Amino acid sequence: MILDLTPEQRAAREQFRTFAAERIAPFANAWDAQEAIPRELIAALGARGWLGSVLPSEDGGAGFDRITYGLLTEEIGRACSSSRSLLTVHDMVGHALRRWGKPEAKERFLQPLARGERIGAFALSEPNVGSDAAAIETRAVEDGESFILDGRKKWTTFGQIADLFLVFAKVTGQPAAFLVERDTPGLSVLPIHGMLGTRASMLAELHFDGCRVPRASMLGKPGFGISHVAATALELGRYSVACGSVGILQACLAASQDYAADRVQFGLPLAKHPLIRAMLTEMIANVRAGRLLCLRAGFLQERSDPAAFAETMVAKYFCSVVAAKGASDAVQIHGANGCGPDSSVARYLRDAKMMEIIEGSTQIQELAIPRFDFPEL
């Protein structure tokens, strides 16, 4: 089996890389400090069809295959993990809507999401609920042709600016998923500031106080909210985070190679010191290994192979762990220069730590992965 890119995929990667290098990377530290990405960037991503890129052309999307989508999230994540997180959560909403949404909801929301005219956000976590998603406390009560939502959501990525939320609540004890528009009466959005990493991802806390949503806003049916709707979205999210983690590690490697070549200590460039070379070697090997895991996961997802779920989980686990390790080493190589407020490697370290937590923490992956039966390659 050969995992390699097609000429079309290579051309797409160059397009993504050029855009990220010119339009994102030079400004990422400033956006991190400001805790926001500009609307102009969102508009530029939408104009290129990169918001909703996993949606097919008939729904207004770019129709990227999974590997091309992975390359997009890797290159955007290499420049700015907060910008990559916009793609992740927005695409999770569109992907779940296309798979589980009712015809009325698809007709109303899919194309605006695909064009980036509306921004989607994924609202699962709560103040008391993280990894144990089935324990959500938000409630939805049926009332005629509507449901009334009450509860709170926390850590909602791009919740500060999202137009449409995919919200998970319990209906008579069964988890369900609902689309909730931002201007729904009873919904209030409170910004969250001062995050450790992905600071420009504009997190928010959502409060639902008697929010009335139409029956057509439900995705799937009661009981399917976590096992089907959330699972569909989270598999795509894990893949995006895995590829984005490779991007962070690639950025750490490039920054460390450049710094180690120029910085002289004890009469030699850092790159000539054996312990620094060992750190660089580990980064090189982990970038290549992580990218191959992502390629395999994307290949299996594209084929709708049942093994894709487990392989995506492995890719997310490995890539997030090695990104965190590589980012720590990158700061170590840079020394005090890597700890300052304008240091990109300091941002990589903070962002990489977030990769070990979101879309299934490292510890949850370690519990889940051994349950799968992995065939020999």
Disulfide bonds with the S-S distance in Angstrom:
none
